[in-house]
């Protein structure tokens, strides 16, 4: 494997998984260099979701030498592709594998939390998203957005509102929290 194929960096992409009342946002891991792992990360970063791209990720995991952090990132990317297709349980399996490879990988927790929210397992999702925020993620606005969805699913509207606001504060003009915030009416008491 060439030195450039071993260089890895992080970036995030939005994975949209439509729920009955909202969408989750996920963070993908971008691989800089060559090979199937890079193709997988580009697919995740660029919003792909098809099985063709998932197979590229699988080939990378089966054939490329990677350290635990890089392997975890490839599992996250494959999980993102599944998350976009609303294959929540299968995506969650990939996020679990990423956490096994790298237990301190915030992106794996935020995405596993998003998969739980997609399955309407809000308390479970909330725990993972809180862990992701604690560990740190490259795009914390997505963690706060997903946490808002979890709070809303748990009928904690005040916490949901505050987290949608935090997501918007971290990324001004982001359409997803703007859309969710437009449903709220704030009353002074």
Secondary structure, 3 states (H helix, E strand, C coil): CCHHHHCECCCCCCCCEECCCCEECCCCCCECCCCHHHHHHHHHHCCCCCHHHHHHHHHHHHHCCCCHHHHHHHHHHHHHHHHHCCCHHHHHHHHHHHHHHCCCCHHHHHHHHHHHHHCCCHHHHHHHHHHHHHHCCCCHHHHHHHHHHHHHHCCCHHHHHHHHHHHHHHCCCCHHHHHHHCCCCCCCC
